[in-house]
Amino acid sequence: MTIEEIIDAQMSAFDNRNINNMMPLFSDNIRIINFNDNSIAIDGIKECEKMFITLFENSPNLRAEIIKTIHFDNKVIVHEYIYGRNGSNERTEQVVIFEIKDQKISRMDLIK
C-alpha cells in the first residue's frame, strides 16, 4: 500500500468505527503524541486499540471531515474537523501528522 492508501484506509475505518480494519494499519510500537507539550498520550498498539475501542463505543456519530491533506516524505499531515466525539454535538478542529514506517502508522502527532 502507498502512504496515501494507508491514510485513506485509516480515515475510512475511523469514520466507520471499524476497529478490525483500523488496527492492522498501526505499528506495534505506535506512539500518539500531544504536539503542544510533546507528551506521549498513547504508547503501543494495546493502548492505541483500547483508546479507539472506547472512543468508538462512546461516539456513535463519530466522523471526520478532511479540510486539507499534505503528503511530505513519509508523513501525511491531515487538517480535519471531528464530529460526534464522545457524543458531543460540537465540531472540533485538529491537525494530525501521521508518520509511516514499513507500511504502518508508527506515530501520530495531534495538534488541537
All heavy atoms as an XYZ file, in Angstrom:
919
protein
N       0.835     -1.187      0.000
C       0.000      0.000      0.000
C       0.876      1.245      0.000
O       1.900      1.274      0.663
C      -0.867      0.051      1.264
C      -2.232     -0.554      1.102
S      -3.448     -0.030      2.354
C      -3.000     -1.048      3.728
N       0.413      2.260     -0.688
C       1.104      3.549     -0.654
C       0.756      4.261      0.652
O      -0.201      3.886      1.349
C       0.685      4.441     -1.834
O      -0.702      4.794     -1.666
C       0.899      3.751     -3.176
N       1.508      5.298      0.959
C       1.219      6.102      2.148
C      -0.194      6.669      2.055
O      -0.946      6.657      3.039
C       2.274      7.210      2.317
C       3.613      6.591      2.724
C       1.831      8.258      3.324
C       4.758      7.562      2.779
N      -0.570      7.152      0.882
C      -1.908      7.710      0.688
C      -2.983      6.656      0.951
O      -3.996      6.935      1.595
C      -2.053      8.271     -0.731
C      -1.202      9.492     -0.999
C       0.239      9.166     -1.415
O       0.624      7.978     -1.518
O       1.001     10.124     -1.619
N      -2.768      5.430      0.469
C      -3.735      4.351      0.680
C      -3.849      3.967      2.152
O      -4.947      3.673      2.645
C      -3.358      3.127     -0.163
C      -3.543      3.327     -1.645
C      -2.919      2.222     -2.489
O      -1.973      1.551     -2.017
O      -3.392      2.043     -3.625
N      -2.736      3.974      2.866
C      -2.749      3.663      4.296
C      -3.597      4.691      5.046
O      -4.458      4.330      5.858
C      -1.315      3.611      4.857
C      -0.573      2.405      4.278
C      -1.329      3.554      6.395
C       0.926      2.436      4.508
N      -3.378      5.963      4.771
C      -4.129      7.011      5.468
C      -5.592      6.994      5.043
O      -6.489      7.156      5.881
C      -3.484      8.394      5.256
C      -2.060      8.399      5.818
C      -4.340      9.500      5.886
C      -1.933      7.960      7.270
N      -5.877      6.768      3.767
C      -7.274      6.648      3.314
C      -7.975      5.497      4.029
O      -9.127      5.628      4.462
C      -7.348      6.437      1.807
C      -7.043      7.689      1.004
O      -7.013      8.793      1.593
O      -6.836      7.553     -0.223
N      -7.295      4.370      4.175
C      -7.872      3.211      4.869
C      -8.104      3.531      6.341
O      -9.135      3.152      6.918
C      -6.966      1.995      4.716
N      -7.169      4.240      6.960
C      -7.318      4.621      8.361
C      -8.502      5.564      8.535
O      -9.309      5.397      9.441
C      -6.021      5.264      8.878
C      -5.991      5.496     10.377
C      -6.664      6.776     10.832
O      -6.766      7.749     10.101
N      -7.130      6.779     12.052
N      -8.618      6.546      7.663
C      -9.719      7.502      7.762
C     -11.067      6.814      7.543
O     -12.038      7.099      8.242
C      -9.529      8.648      6.761
C      -8.294      9.501      6.999
S      -8.199     10.290      8.621
C      -9.526     11.469      8.477
N     -11.131      5.893      6.605
C     -12.364      5.144      6.356
C     -12.741      4.290      7.564
O     -13.904      4.265      7.983
C     -12.199      4.264      5.116
O     -13.342      3.470      4.919
N     -11.774      3.592      8.136
C     -12.037      2.767      9.321
C     -12.483      3.644     10.491
O     -13.386      3.263     11.243
C     -10.796      1.961      9.691
N     -11.882      4.817     10.639
C     -12.270      5.751     11.696
C     -13.724      6.160     11.521
O     -14.519      6.076     12.452
C     -11.343      6.974     11.666
C     -11.653      8.003     12.717
C     -11.056      7.925     13.964
C     -12.516      9.058     12.462
C     -11.320      8.873     14.942
C     -12.794     10.013     13.426
C     -12.195      9.922     14.673
N     -14.087      6.604     10.316
C     -15.458      7.058     10.059
C     -16.481      5.935     10.242
O     -17.619      6.193     10.608
C     -15.581      7.651      8.660
C     -15.120      9.100      8.593
O     -14.930      9.735      9.657
O     -14.970      9.614      7.472
N     -16.071      4.712      9.971
C     -16.974      3.568     10.124
C     -16.849      2.907     11.502
O     -17.483      1.874     11.741
C     -16.718      2.546      9.019
C     -17.170      3.073      7.682
O     -18.336      3.384      7.501
N     -16.245      3.200      6.745
N     -16.003      3.492     12.363
C     -15.765      2.957     13.705
C     -15.457      1.459     13.640
O     -15.971      0.657     14.396
C     -16.961      3.253     14.626
C     -17.172      4.737     14.836
C     -18.337      5.110     15.698
N     -19.567      4.386     15.467
C     -20.425      4.610     14.463
N     -20.158      5.567     13.597
N     -21.519      3.919     14.344
N     -14.571      1.103     12.705
C     -14.242     -0.297     12.450
C     -12.843     -0.612     12.986
O     -11.840     -0.426     12.293
C     -14.334     -0.588     10.958
C     -14.202     -2.056     10.647
O     -13.494     -2.797     11.329
N     -14.884     -2.486      9.603
N     -12.809     -1.089     14.204
C     -11.536     -1.374     14.874
C     -10.761     -2.483     14.167
O      -9.530     -2.459     14.109
C     -11.759     -1.696     16.371
C     -10.454     -1.557     17.155
C     -12.398     -3.058     16.568
C      -9.991     -0.168     17.375
N     -11.475     -3.454     13.572
C     -10.811     -4.579     12.899
C     -10.078     -4.152     11.635
O      -9.054     -4.747     11.282
C     -11.825     -5.680     12.580
C     -12.375     -6.317     13.836
O     -11.672     -6.490     14.827
N     -13.654     -6.657     13.804
N     -10.585     -3.139     10.956
C      -9.895     -2.626      9.771
C      -8.815     -1.613     10.133
O      -7.855     -1.429      9.391
C     -10.887     -1.986      8.802
C     -11.727     -3.006      8.082
O     -11.464     -4.210      8.132
N     -12.771     -2.551      7.426
N      -8.983     -0.979     11.287
C      -8.059      0.087     11.662
C      -6.750     -0.430     12.254
O      -5.664      0.011     11.852
C      -8.726      1.030     12.664
C      -7.818      2.168     13.092
S      -8.626      3.295     14.219
C      -9.395      4.373     13.035
N      -6.819     -1.343     13.183
C      -5.628     -1.705     13.947
C      -4.503     -2.330     13.118
O      -3.331     -2.058     13.414
C      -5.995     -2.603     15.133
C      -6.876     -1.908     16.176
S      -6.394     -0.204     16.600
C      -4.755     -0.429     17.249
N      -4.772     -3.101     12.072
C      -3.648     -3.618     11.274
C      -2.832     -2.537     10.564
O      -1.733     -2.801     10.096
C      -4.329     -4.533     10.249
C      -5.620     -4.918     10.877
C      -6.041     -3.713     11.681
N      -3.355     -1.314     10.518
C      -2.648     -0.213      9.869
C      -1.582      0.406     10.767
O      -0.743      1.171     10.307
C      -3.644      0.864      9.439
C      -4.727      0.399      8.471
C      -5.804      1.464      8.328
C      -4.127      0.031      7.122
N      -1.606      0.059     12.076
C      -0.702      0.650     13.043
C       0.449     -0.285     13.378
O       0.281     -1.498     13.471
C      -1.447      0.994     14.337
C      -2.400      2.144     14.188
C      -3.731      1.923     13.887
C      -1.965      3.445     14.349
C      -4.609      2.976     13.743
C      -2.832      4.509     14.213
C      -4.169      4.278     13.909
N       1.609      0.302     13.615
C       2.780     -0.416     14.093
C       2.540     -0.883     15.531
O       1.804     -0.238     16.285
C       3.983      0.527     14.050
O       5.025      0.068     14.845
N       3.181     -1.977     15.916
C       3.098     -2.439     17.305
C       3.623     -1.374     18.273
O       3.212     -1.326     19.425
C       3.900     -3.733     17.498
C       3.234     -4.927     16.851
O       2.033     -4.849     16.490
O       3.920     -5.955     16.692
N       4.529     -0.539     17.796
C       5.159      0.484     18.636
C       4.569      1.878     18.414
O       5.234      2.885     18.673
C       6.663      0.524     18.376
C       7.320     -0.795     18.682
O       7.025     -1.421     19.696
N       8.184     -1.254     17.791
N       3.318      1.945     17.954
C       2.675      3.232     17.670
C       2.755      4.157     18.888
O       2.569      3.715     20.025
C       1.194      3.035     17.255
C       0.473      4.376     17.019
C       0.414      2.224     18.271
C       0.937      5.155     15.862
N       3.061      5.404     18.608
C       3.031      6.438     19.639
C       2.135      7.560     19.152
O       2.239      7.986     18.002
C       4.418      6.998     19.912
C       5.238      6.108     20.800
C       6.356      6.869     21.394
N       6.930      6.078     22.487
C       8.045      6.369     23.066
N       8.731      7.423     22.686
N       8.498      5.620     24.041
N       1.265      8.008     20.037
C       0.437      9.176     19.757
C       0.904     10.271     20.705
O       0.937     10.086     21.921
C      -1.065      8.869     19.917
C      -1.461      7.753     18.932
C      -1.893     10.133     19.679
C      -2.902      7.306     19.009
N       1.296     11.378     20.111
C       1.955     12.467     20.836
C       1.054     13.704     20.845
O       0.497     14.079     19.812
C       3.295     12.841     20.159
C       4.176     11.611     19.934
C       4.009     13.948     20.917
C       4.671     10.937     21.176
N       0.937     14.347     22.017
C       0.301     15.665     22.105
C       1.340     16.681     21.652
O       2.347     16.883     22.329
C      -0.143     15.962     23.537
C      -1.279     15.084     23.974
O      -2.219     14.861     23.232
N      -1.192     14.557     25.192
N       1.101     17.274     20.511
C       2.075     18.166     19.882
C       2.415     19.359     20.765
O       3.575     19.776     20.834
C       1.527     18.640     18.533
C       2.489     19.456     17.732
C       3.422     18.843     16.916
C       2.467     20.843     17.789
C       4.320     19.589     16.164
C       3.355     21.600     17.043
C       4.282     20.972     16.227
N       1.414     19.921     21.448
C       1.626     21.165     22.197
C       2.659     21.035     23.305
O       3.415     21.965     23.551
C       0.298     21.673     22.767
C      -0.638     22.100     21.661
O      -0.218     22.379     20.545
N      -1.919     22.137     21.960
N       2.694     19.893     23.989
C       3.668     19.734     25.068
C       4.595     18.537     24.864
O       5.372     18.188     25.734
C       2.976     19.645     26.426
C       2.089     18.422     26.565
O       2.033     17.586     25.637
O       1.429     18.305     27.620
N       4.487     17.896     23.695
C       5.325     16.757     23.311
C       5.185     15.566     24.268
O       6.086     14.743     24.377
C       6.795     17.176     23.188
C       7.555     16.271     22.240
O       7.015     15.801     21.246
N       8.812     16.012     22.549
N       4.048     15.479     24.959
C       3.824     14.352     25.862
C       3.261     13.155     25.092
O       2.595     13.312     24.069
C       2.873     14.741     26.995
O       1.588     15.043     26.484
N       3.546     11.977     25.594
C       3.065     10.747     24.967
C       1.677     10.439     25.516
O       1.520     10.203     26.718
C       4.029      9.577     25.234
C       5.405      9.895     24.648
C       3.474      8.278     24.666
C       6.491      8.903     25.037
N       0.676     10.443     24.630
C      -0.696     10.135     25.028
C      -0.952      8.632     24.947
O      -1.661      8.068     25.777
C      -1.687     10.881     24.142
N      -0.385      7.986     23.937
C      -0.560      6.551     23.699
C       0.803      5.972     23.375
O       1.532      6.509     22.550
C      -1.535      6.292     22.525
C      -2.917      6.870     22.808
C      -1.591      4.816     22.174
C      -3.684      6.219     23.929
N       1.125      4.845     24.011
C       2.416      4.201     23.795
C       2.192      2.711     23.552
O       2.015      1.947     24.496
C       3.325      4.420     25.000
C       4.759      4.012     24.747
O       5.103      3.679     23.587
O       5.559      4.030     25.706
N       2.131      2.331     22.290
C       1.986      0.924     21.937
C       0.613      0.572     21.399
O      -0.373      1.272     21.622
N       0.569     -0.522     20.688
C      -0.635     -0.955     19.976
C      -1.791     -1.269     20.921
O      -2.947     -0.973     20.612
C      -0.315     -2.146     19.032
C      -1.463     -2.394     18.051
C       0.005     -3.403     19.817
C      -1.514     -1.442     16.921
N      -1.516     -1.859     22.077
C      -2.592     -2.213     23.024
C      -3.279     -0.956     23.557
O      -4.510     -0.908     23.628
C      -2.062     -3.076     24.166
C      -1.597     -4.446     23.743
C      -2.749     -5.268     23.214
C      -2.266     -6.667     22.849
N      -3.235     -7.395     22.073
N      -2.485      0.049     23.936
C      -3.072      1.310     24.408
C      -3.859      1.984     23.298
O      -4.933      2.545     23.534
C      -1.988      2.265     24.910
C      -1.447      1.938     26.269
C      -0.455      2.987     26.769
O      -0.530      4.169     26.351
O       0.397      2.617     27.599
N      -3.336      1.930     22.092
C      -3.990      2.536     20.939
C      -5.337      1.855     20.680
O      -6.365      2.528     20.503
C      -3.077      2.438     19.717
S      -3.710      3.255     18.247
N      -5.333      0.537     20.666
C      -6.574     -0.202     20.424
C      -7.609      0.099     21.505
O      -8.785      0.355     21.204
C      -6.291     -1.695     20.365
C      -7.531     -2.518     20.071
C      -7.210     -3.990     19.915
O      -6.378     -4.520     20.687
O      -7.805     -4.615     19.016
N      -7.195      0.099     22.753
C      -8.107      0.388     23.864
C      -8.704      1.789     23.707
O      -9.906      1.992     23.913
C      -7.372      0.263     25.194
C      -8.246      0.515     26.391
C      -7.478      0.361     27.690
C      -8.373      0.688     28.875
N      -7.650      0.646     30.132
N      -7.881      2.769     23.361
C      -8.350      4.136     23.184
C      -9.401      4.221     22.084
O     -10.458      4.820     22.262
C      -7.164      5.061     22.874
C      -7.535      6.533     22.724
S      -7.936      7.103     21.043
C      -6.466      6.703     20.138
N      -9.131      3.587     20.925
C     -10.091      3.644     19.822
C     -11.367      2.872     20.143
O     -12.463      3.328     19.804
C      -9.465      3.145     18.516
C      -8.645      4.199     17.812
C      -7.290      4.012     17.608
C      -9.219      5.373     17.351
C      -6.522      4.975     16.957
C      -8.467      6.341     16.705
C      -7.117      6.142     16.506
N     -11.273      1.735     20.795
C     -12.480      0.978     21.169
C     -13.370      1.839     22.064
O     -14.579      1.951     21.840
C     -12.112     -0.355     21.857
C     -11.570     -1.347     20.823
C     -13.327     -0.943     22.584
C     -10.982     -2.620     21.430
N     -12.782      2.468     23.077
C     -13.545      3.327     23.983
C     -14.146      4.506     23.230
O     -15.331      4.836     23.411
C     -12.642      3.828     25.127
O     -12.138      2.689     25.838
C     -13.400      4.737     26.086
N     -13.358      5.141     22.369
C     -13.853      6.267     21.576
C     -15.019      5.847     20.700
O     -16.053      6.518     20.654
C     -12.717      6.843     20.714
C     -13.105      8.018     19.815
C     -13.555      9.224     20.629
C     -11.933      8.381     18.898
N     -14.901      4.720     20.005
C     -15.964      4.250     19.119
C     -17.226      3.896     19.898
O     -18.337      4.206     19.463
C     -15.500      3.051     18.293
C     -14.407      3.370     17.293
C     -13.670      2.348     16.733
C     -14.110      4.669     16.917
C     -12.666      2.611     15.802
C     -13.116      4.944     15.992
C     -12.390      3.912     15.435
N     -17.071      3.259     21.052
C     -18.235      2.895     21.876
C     -18.974      4.132     22.374
O     -20.200      4.129     22.472
C     -17.802      2.044     23.072
C     -17.414      0.632     22.696
C     -16.839     -0.163     23.853
O     -16.555      0.429     24.935
O     -16.651     -1.389     23.683
N     -18.237      5.193     22.686
C     -18.830      6.414     23.228
C     -19.216      7.438     22.167
O     -19.701      8.521     22.522
C     -17.861      7.071     24.222
C     -17.625      6.224     25.442
O     -18.513      5.496     25.878
N     -16.432      6.300     25.997
N     -19.012      7.109     20.890
C     -19.197      8.098     19.824
C     -19.940      7.490     18.632
O     -19.366      7.281     17.561
C     -17.834      8.619     19.369
O     -17.044      9.051     20.452
N     -21.242      7.224     18.783
C     -21.979      6.568     17.693
C     -22.064      7.393     16.409
O     -22.257      6.838     15.328
C     -23.363      6.329     18.284
C     -23.480      7.288     19.414
C     -22.091      7.492     19.938
N     -21.914      8.714     16.506
C     -21.986      9.575     15.318
C     -20.634     10.139     14.914
O     -20.547     11.146     14.215
C     -22.977     10.720     15.573
C     -24.369     10.196     15.808
O     -24.835      9.314     15.091
N     -25.033     10.704     16.838
N     -19.570      9.484     15.331
C     -18.219      9.962     15.066
C     -17.913      9.968     13.572
O     -18.210      9.013     12.864
C     -17.209      9.042     15.768
C     -15.743      9.433     15.702
C     -15.502     10.727     16.480
C     -14.877      8.315     16.252
N     -17.321     11.071     13.130
C     -16.838     11.145     11.754
C     -15.844     12.287     11.625
O     -15.838     13.208     12.431
C     -17.965     11.306     10.747
C     -18.658     12.641     10.781
C     -19.771     12.736      9.736
N     -20.432     14.024      9.811
C     -20.039     15.119      9.195
N     -18.960     15.092      8.428
N     -20.695     16.244      9.307
N     -14.999     12.169     10.613
C     -14.005     13.202     10.333
C     -14.291     13.817      8.971
O     -14.717     13.129      8.044
C     -12.605     12.607     10.339
N     -14.081     15.105      8.870
C     -14.187     15.820      7.600
C     -12.816     16.412      7.300
O     -12.331     17.282      8.029
C     -15.228     16.928      7.696
C     -15.335     17.782      6.457
C     -16.256     18.982      6.661
O     -17.095     18.971      7.579
O     -16.102     19.942      5.897
N     -12.189     15.932      6.261
C     -10.844     16.406      5.913
C     -10.940     17.759      5.226
O     -11.682     17.922      4.255
C     -10.112     15.387      5.020
C      -9.901     14.086      5.793
C      -8.784     15.953      4.537
C      -9.299     12.970      4.977
N     -10.187     18.710      5.738
C     -10.113     20.042      5.159
C      -8.981     20.092      4.140
O      -9.144     20.597      3.040
C      -9.887     21.101      6.258
C     -11.029     21.048      7.275
C      -9.735     22.488      5.663
C     -10.725     21.780      8.566
N      -7.831     19.560      4.530
C      -6.658     19.583      3.649
C      -5.710     18.463      4.048
O      -5.577     18.140      5.225
C      -5.939     20.926      3.765
C      -4.755     21.063      2.832
C      -4.236     22.466      2.805
C      -3.056     22.576      1.893
N      -3.318     23.216      0.648
N      -5.059     17.897      3.065
C      -4.062     16.853      3.293
C      -2.779     17.238      2.568
O      -2.814     17.666      1.421
C      -4.557     15.491      2.768
O      -5.800     15.192      3.396
C      -3.575     14.387      3.062
N      -1.669     17.080      3.261
C      -0.353     17.343      2.676
C       0.488     16.086      2.834
O       0.575     15.522      3.923
C       0.347     18.529      3.387
C      -0.473     19.804      3.246
C       1.766     18.715      2.838
C       0.017     20.948      4.118
N       1.083     15.643      1.739
C       1.990     14.493      1.769
C       3.414     15.018      1.678
O       3.724     15.827      0.805
C       1.709     13.561      0.580
C       0.314     13.059      0.561
N      -0.686     13.676     -0.142
C      -0.261     12.007      1.178
C      -1.809     13.023      0.030
N      -1.586     12.007      0.829
N       4.251     14.549      2.597
C       5.630     15.001      2.623
C       6.504     13.852      3.092
O       6.404     13.424      4.253
C       5.782     16.214      3.569
C       7.182     16.750      3.638
C       7.691     17.534      2.624
C       7.995     16.448      4.720
C       8.984     18.024      2.682
C       9.287     16.935      4.794
C       9.779     17.721      3.772
N       7.313     13.317      2.193
C       8.215     12.219      2.510
C       7.402     11.061      3.083
O       6.509     10.563      2.428
C       9.322     12.713      3.454
C      10.471     11.723      3.589
O      10.756     11.008      2.606
O      11.079     11.666      4.673
N       7.685     10.625      4.307
C       6.944      9.512      4.898
C       5.881     10.015      5.886
O       5.440      9.289      6.763
C       7.890      8.551      5.623
C       8.497      9.143      6.879
O       8.758     10.345      6.944
N       8.728      8.313      7.873
N       5.447     11.270      5.706
C       4.447     11.862      6.590
C       3.242     12.347      5.790
O       3.367     12.747      4.643
C       5.050     13.018      7.373
C       6.119     12.558      8.348
C       6.859     13.700      8.969
C       7.981     13.221      9.855
N       9.019     12.479      9.161
N       2.094     12.271      6.454
C       0.874     12.832      5.898
C       0.296     13.742      6.971
O       0.091     13.320      8.115
C      -0.144     11.740      5.506
C      -1.430     12.366      4.997
C       0.444     10.802      4.458
N       0.059     14.990      6.593
C      -0.494     15.975      7.515
C      -1.960     16.167      7.131
O      -2.262     16.520      5.987
C       0.273     17.304      7.437
C       1.757     17.048      7.719
C      -0.322     18.332      8.391
C       2.666     18.190      7.319
N      -2.847     15.910      8.081
C      -4.278     15.994      7.822
C      -4.879     17.065      8.723
O      -4.802     16.970      9.950
C      -4.977     14.634      8.081
C      -6.472     14.755      7.884
C      -4.397     13.550      7.191
N      -5.453     18.088      8.099
C      -6.207     19.115      8.810
C      -7.662     18.697      8.691
O      -8.163     18.478      7.583
C      -5.954     20.475      8.155
C      -6.642     21.608      8.822
N      -6.817     22.811      8.195
C      -7.203     21.751     10.052
C      -7.445     23.646      9.000
N      -7.690     23.023     10.129
N      -8.362     18.562      9.844
C      -9.698     17.978      9.807
C     -10.609     18.550     10.881
O     -10.143     19.119     11.865
C      -9.620     16.463      9.982
C      -9.043     16.024     11.315
C      -8.790     14.527     11.427
O      -9.141     13.761     10.516
O      -8.230     14.118     12.464
N     -11.907     18.374     10.640
C     -12.924     18.599     11.651
C     -13.377     17.233     12.133
O     -13.527     16.299     11.338
C     -14.138     19.329     11.091
C     -13.886     20.762     10.680
C     -14.231     21.193      9.411
C     -13.341     21.696     11.561
C     -14.031     22.511      9.022
C     -13.132     23.011     11.184
C     -13.489     23.409      9.910
O     -13.273     24.707      9.528
N     -13.622     17.118     13.431
C     -14.142     15.890     14.018
C     -15.522     16.199     14.581
O     -15.697     17.192     15.303
C     -13.224     15.357     15.143
C     -11.815     15.095     14.623
C     -13.818     14.099     15.789
C     -11.709     13.989     13.620
N     -16.475     15.349     14.257
C     -17.845     15.482     14.738
C     -18.198     14.259     15.584
O     -17.775     13.147     15.279
C     -18.821     15.544     13.559
C     -18.596     16.706     12.627
C     -17.729     16.596     11.548
C     -19.264     17.908     12.815
C     -17.530     17.659     10.682
C     -19.068     18.978     11.951
C     -18.205     18.847     10.881
O     -18.007     19.896     10.023
N     -18.989     14.480     16.626
C     -19.540     13.376     17.393
C     -18.613     12.717     18.392
O     -18.922     11.640     18.893
N     -17.496     13.333     18.706
C     -16.555     12.725     19.658
C     -17.214     12.630     21.032
O     -17.696     13.611     21.569
C     -15.266     13.533     19.752
C     -14.211     12.877     20.656
C     -12.981     13.763     20.859
N     -12.363     14.168     19.628
C     -11.380     13.499     18.997
N     -10.917     12.379     19.491
N     -10.867     13.966     17.885
N     -17.250     11.416     21.562
C     -17.839     11.146     22.878
C     -19.248     11.716     23.017
O     -19.635     12.217     24.067
C     -16.925     11.649     23.993
C     -15.613     10.900     24.022
O     -15.572      9.686     23.874
N     -14.520     11.616     24.179
N     -20.018     11.628     21.938
C     -21.413     12.043     21.958
C     -21.642     13.535     21.841
O     -22.785     13.990     21.846
N     -20.599     14.308     21.705
C     -20.726     15.757     21.611
C     -21.320     16.153     20.259
O     -21.067     15.515     19.239
C     -19.355     16.422     21.762
O     -19.445     17.799     21.492
N     -22.100     17.239     20.274
C     -22.625     17.790     19.030
C     -21.692     18.844     18.449
O     -21.929     19.350     17.361
C     -24.010     18.406     19.262
C     -25.042     17.341     19.560
O     -24.991     16.241     19.016
N     -25.991     17.674     20.427
N     -20.645     19.178     19.190
C     -19.727     20.220     18.744
C     -18.714     19.687     17.741
O     -18.274     18.549     17.818
C     -18.978     20.815     19.937
C     -19.863     21.604     20.858
C     -19.079     22.295     21.962
O     -17.897     22.629     21.739
O     -19.660     22.494     23.037
N     -18.367     20.540     16.815
C     -17.307     20.244     15.850
C     -15.991     20.693     16.467
O     -15.890     21.792     16.999
C     -17.588     21.015     14.563
C     -16.484     20.913     13.537
C     -16.788     21.757     12.342
N     -16.381     23.146     12.625
C     -16.466     24.126     11.760
N     -16.979     23.933     10.579
N     -16.078     25.338     12.089
N     -14.980     19.830     16.407
C     -13.651     20.214     16.855
C     -12.706     20.190     15.666
O     -12.929     19.461     14.695
C     -13.123     19.278     17.966
O     -13.097     17.936     17.482
C     -13.988     19.351     19.206
N     -11.686     20.986     15.746
C     -10.703     21.092     14.672
C      -9.377     20.565     15.181
O      -8.993     20.809     16.328
C     -10.573     22.555     14.254
C      -9.666     22.792     13.075
C      -9.674     24.253     12.647
O     -10.232     25.109     13.353
O      -9.093     24.530     11.587
N      -8.675     19.833     14.332
C      -7.360     19.337     14.723
C      -6.509     19.094     13.489
O      -7.016     19.019     12.372
C      -7.455     18.065     15.550
C      -7.970     16.855     14.817
C      -8.091     15.636     15.728
O      -8.170     15.743     16.945
N      -8.117     14.460     15.134
N      -5.218     18.976     13.738
C      -4.256     18.573     12.718
C      -3.580     17.314     13.240
O      -3.193     17.247     14.409
C      -3.216     19.682     12.446
C      -2.117     19.180     11.514
C      -3.887     20.921     11.871
N      -3.481     16.323     12.379
C      -2.799     15.078     12.736
C      -1.643     14.890     11.764
O      -1.830     14.956     10.546
C      -3.742     13.860     12.661
C      -3.008     12.600     13.101
C      -4.990     14.088     13.494
N      -0.464     14.678     12.308
C       0.702     14.366     11.482
C       0.955     12.869     11.634
O       1.333     12.404     12.708
C       1.938     15.167     11.927
C       1.632     16.667     11.896
C       3.146     14.817     11.032
C       2.695     17.518     12.569
N       0.689     12.130     10.572
C       0.902     10.685     10.552
C       2.303     10.412     10.022
O       2.695     10.969      8.991
C      -0.082      9.992      9.610
C      -1.509     10.058     10.037
C      -2.342     11.080      9.611
C      -2.050      9.058     10.842
C      -3.669     11.128      9.974
C      -3.377      9.096     11.216
C      -4.193     10.128     10.785
N       3.043      9.565     10.703
C       4.348      9.118     10.217
C       4.235      7.634      9.879
O       3.731      6.850     10.690
C       5.423      9.340     11.269
C       6.810      9.018     10.762
C       7.886      9.423     11.759
O       7.670     10.338     12.571
O       8.964      8.802     11.709
N       4.706      7.273      8.694
C       4.601      5.899      8.202
C       5.996      5.290      8.114
O       6.908      5.890      7.540
C       3.949      5.851      6.796
C       2.680      6.702      6.716
C       3.716      4.417      6.361
C       1.577      6.296      7.624
N       6.138      4.096      8.693
C       7.383      3.321      8.575
C       6.997      1.878      8.292
O       6.120      1.327      8.975
C       8.208      3.383      9.860
C       8.864      4.711     10.105
C       9.768      4.669     11.317
C      10.379      6.038     11.550
N      11.097      6.093     12.823
N       7.651      1.269      7.317
C       7.394     -0.126      6.955
C       5.913     -0.382      6.704
O       5.349     -1.383      7.150
C       7.925     -1.078      8.040
C       9.420     -0.935      8.235
O      10.136     -0.754      7.219
O       9.877     -0.988      9.397
N       5.268      0.556      6.019
C       3.861      0.472      5.625
C       2.899      0.392      6.807
O       1.807     -0.176      6.707
C       3.618     -0.676      4.649
C       4.301     -0.469      3.322
C       3.722     -1.329      2.242
O       3.285     -2.445      2.474
N       3.702     -0.810      1.030
N       3.289      0.965      7.931
C       2.435      1.031      9.124
C       2.507      2.445      9.694
O       3.539      3.121      9.595
C       2.906      0.053     10.209
C       2.908     -1.393      9.814
C       1.563     -2.015     10.012
C       1.635     -3.515      9.743
N       0.384     -4.172     10.009
N       1.425      2.875     10.321
C       1.431      4.151     11.025
C       2.229      3.951     12.309
O       1.838      3.152     13.162
C      -0.003      4.628     11.328
C      -0.801      4.802     10.029
C       0.032      5.933     12.134
C      -2.291      4.997     10.225
N       3.349      4.643     12.420
C       4.228      4.446     13.575
C       4.118      5.574     14.593
O       4.511      5.406     15.746
C       5.679      4.312     13.119
O       6.100      5.503     12.474
N       3.585      6.709     14.154
C       3.477      7.865     15.060
C       2.381      8.777     14.549
O       2.207      8.944     13.342
C       4.810      8.593     15.106
C       4.805      9.813     15.998
C       6.190     10.434     16.054
N       6.111     11.749     16.685
C       6.990     12.203     17.541
N       8.039     11.476     17.867
N       6.862     13.402     18.061
N       1.653      9.364     15.501
C       0.668     10.389     15.195
C       0.902     11.544     16.163
O       0.940     11.343     17.368
C      -0.760      9.861     15.383
C      -1.170      8.779     14.422
S      -2.746      7.985     14.869
C      -3.865      9.350     14.973
N       1.090     12.721     15.621
C       1.195     13.927     16.446
C      -0.118     14.686     16.303
O      -0.552     14.970     15.174
C       2.355     14.796     15.977
C       3.690     14.209     16.333
O       4.062     13.156     15.775
O       4.370     14.790     17.190
N      -0.754     14.992     17.437
C      -2.049     15.671     17.432
C      -1.900     17.124     17.844
O      -1.324     17.420     18.897
C      -3.011     14.983     18.414
C      -3.306     13.504     18.159
C      -4.191     12.967     19.262
C      -3.947     13.307     16.805
N      -2.438     17.999     17.022
C      -2.472     19.427     17.333
C      -3.939     19.811     17.438
O      -4.685     19.695     16.465
C      -1.780     20.254     16.230
C      -0.362     19.750     15.989
C      -1.808     21.737     16.592
C       0.291     20.329     14.750
N      -4.320     20.242     18.640
C      -5.732     20.611     18.871
C      -5.825     22.052     19.289
O      -4.953     22.591     19.890
C      -6.345     19.732     19.952
C      -6.425     18.279     19.541
C      -7.074     17.479     20.636
C      -7.117     16.014     20.240
N      -7.785     15.194     21.214
